[in-house]
Structure formats: structure tokens, C-alpha cells
Amino acid sequence: MSAKKRVLTFLVEKKGDYVSGGEMARALQVSRNSIWKAVKSLQEEGYAIRAVTNRGYCLEENNVRISREEILSYLHSRAFRLEVCESADSTNSLLKKRAQAGEPEGLVLIAQEQTGGRGRNGRAFFSPKDSGIYMSILLRPSLEFSKAVYLTTCAAAAVAEVLDEFTEEETRIKWVNDIFCRNRKAAGILTEAAVDMEDGKLEYAVLGIGINVFPPAKGWPEDIRESAGAVLDTVDGAWGVRNRIIARILERFWAYYQELPGTGYAESYRRKSMVLGKEILVQKGKETYRGIAVGLDEEFHLEVEREDGNREFLSSGEVHILGIDGT
């Protein structure tokens, strides 16, 4: 581990307390000049580190920077390999290239921002710097293509459950992959996969998770201003919260993932559904109609009762809750 990473880990462990350069140098067995250079480099990367004469260095308590070292300090599972980058066009796109090159399962790519973040059907996912979580997980599951929805649904359940630990408002899941907080979309899941045509099983899957943790500093874009929301109202007092959320999501998701194709998480997913029992607008291809969401089957198909009384199960398409979801 480099001196810079060791210094950051040391400051993270102190969590807002001052520590002298001499103390760090002795603890890490490096020179004080190495400590100074490491701190300067971290400050240039955006870490809010105060340097006060006769007191030393302190990583500010409101520091919201995503840190690989801090995530690892919270993460108990050894199933993951973490990479954090400053900026990516799309973490899913980058990880798909790694998957195609033979990268093993368990790589997690996290970006401080995305310049071309994507949601379902190619829609843009607004991903400004230092306000959200934008990460992708490379998986090589032993699943048939028909079961790929399990990846999305178990991730949605995991994300919603973990976010409940950080907000007083209970999160809800809008079929099939969106997480809402205070009736606004705060997170989404995008699963992209390749299929082995010989046996119909997944060759790999890239699971993208995008979360609006804080409101963006410059506000929401006009086209999502009425529908987008964040998990937390402010960054004040949110020391390292994104790092803790990432670690908790990885832990919870991995517990569910290891049980697939078992669906022990299904009860939680159904309980958190915000569409069941609601009047919805369904957009399926060129067809649009109203109905009532009445249930979910074992494959997470949404059962919808049309206005004429006929029922059908949706495996794809878009649903909007009338009066809530931008309708």
C-alpha cells in the first residue's frame, strides 16, 4: 500500500480528530516529509484535510469524498475488488469491456461522476460529481437468461433496505428497478448481460447502481426537476456516508446473490413495492393503457388488471403510478 493510501486510511480511522505529522510518521514508519507529500496529494484530489500548525492534520467530518480505503474499512466481505475513478462516461460501459476481456467476477467500479450515465432504454442518468453513488458490479452467475431479472430485483431489494438505514423516510420500489424516496426517484438499477447461446445461460452480467445521495449543488436539470429526489436533504453531518452506503449495499446484495436462483428476498421486494394495488399507466411498445397492479408472480412479472377486466403479466415495459410518478 502506498504512503498516500496509508495516510488516508490513518486519517479515516481518526474521523475528524487532529493528528500530528510526527505521530503519523511514527505509526506508519515513514518520514514526515512523506506524510506532508501524501497529504498535499490527497488535498489536490479533493479530500478536505485541514492542516493547522502545532495541531497537525484532520480529515473534516463533513468530508463526502468516495474513498476506496474507507469503503474497505467498512466492508467485511472479501468477494469484491474495488476500483474508484474520478470520472467515467458510464461505469457499466467500462465494466462490460473488462468482462469481455475475461475479468473475473467481483470487480466493482465506482466513479465520482459519470458524463454519460445510462438508465433503462438508453435514457440518461444524471450523475454529477460528489452528490451520488455511481457503481457497477461484474458478475458471472450460473443463471439462465430467463432468470436474469433476479439480479435486478435482488439488487433493488438490497439497495432499498440499506437506504432505509440512512433516511427517516422509508424507500419504496417501483417495478422493476427504480427506488423512490418521498415519492421521487432516488436510485435505479441497470443490468446488462451477455448470453451463452449454447446453453442459454448468462456468460456475464454487469449490474449498475445509481443513487442520488445528496441534492446536486447546481440543482436538477429541467427535465427531471419534478421527478428526481435524493436520499438525504443535505451534506451537513454526512461524514463518509456514501462510503458506508456502498459497503452496506455490497454486503446485502452479495448475501442475496449467493442464494440465487433462490428468492428469499422476494418478500422484502413485494413489501416495498409502491405499485401493488395502485392505478398505473402501462407503456408497452407502442401500446399505452391504464390498469391496476394486482400482484407479482414468482418470476417478478407484474400482474395488471386492465380497465376491461382482463389480466396480463408484464415481463417488460414501463409503468407509471397515476398521480405520483410524473402522471
Secondary structure as UniProt FT lines:
FT   HELIX           3..14
FT   TURN            15..16
FT   HELIX           21..28
FT   HELIX           32..44
FT   TURN            45..46
FT   STRAND          49..52
FT   TURN            53..55
FT   STRAND          56..59
FT   TURN            61..62
FT   HELIX           68..74
FT   STRAND          81..88
FT   HELIX           91..100
FT   TURN            101..102
FT   TURN            105..106
FT   STRAND          107..114
FT   HELIX           120..122
FT   TURN            129..131
FT   STRAND          132..139
FT   HELIX           145..147
FT   HELIX           149..164
FT   TURN            165..166
FT   STRAND          172..174
FT   TURN            175..177
FT   STRAND          178..181
FT   TURN            182..183
FT   STRAND          184..196
FT   TURN            197..200
FT   STRAND          201..212
FT   TURN            217..218
FT   HELIX           222..224
FT   TURN            225..227
FT   TURN            236..237
FT   TURN            239..240
FT   HELIX           241..257
FT   TURN            258..261
FT   TURN            264..265
FT   HELIX           266..271
FT   TURN            276..277
FT   STRAND          279..284
FT   TURN            285..286
FT   STRAND          287..296
FT   TURN            298..299
FT   STRAND          302..306
FT   TURN            307..308
FT   STRAND          311..314
FT   STRAND          318..321
FT   TURN            322..324
//
